[in-house]
């Protein structure tokens, strides 16, 4: 398992969209992502830099590894 990359909220949303997640709505500074057939929703804060714990929690909820996310974020 690789190290967590340093990404912004917008970069994280783009990476999750590449993994099949779709923007459902936005409330304030949080974008809510949903995925067909997945029970969880992801609430991504649109900060300049996501905290490592926040990103780790989002990856866990999405069922992704850090390596999966990193490859999507680099594309």
Secondary structure, DSSP 8 states (H G I E B T S, - for coil): --------HHHHHHHHHHTT-EEEEEETTEEEEE-TT-S--EEEE--SS--HHHHHHHHHHHT--HHHHHHHHH-
